[in-house]
Amino acid sequence: MNLSRKNKHIKSVSLNRKPFANAFIEHQDIVNGGVLELDMGSTPSKIWGTKKLPLSKSDE
């Protein structure tokens, strides 16, 4: 995890030890349970969390 005052940016995420590219989590992923791991770093990722987020159901 490496979280600290210096390492405050998410570098990558895994859900159940598989890469997780989304910057959001679906309700079903929460219901299914598991382990969500955040790898933190001192600089923002140029890859993770850069995709456009989908509209929420209430915004459609």
DAPEDA-V663440 format. One record per backbone hydrogen bond with DSSP energy under -1.0 kcal/mol. CO is the residue of the C=O (numbers start at 0). NH is the residue of the N-H. E is the energy in kcal/mol with one decimal. If there is no record, write none. Layout:
CO:NH:E, CO:NH:E
This chain:
0:39:-2.1, 5:7:-1.4, 6:3:-1.3, 8:40:-2.9, 11:38:-3.0, 12:19:-2.8, 13:36:-3.0, 14:17:-1.2, 17:14:-2.6, 25:29:-1.4, 26:30:-2.5, 27:31:-2.5, 34:15:-3.1, 36:13:-2.3, 38:10:-3.6, 38:11:-1.4, 40:8:-2.4, 46:49:-1.3, 55:58:-1.3
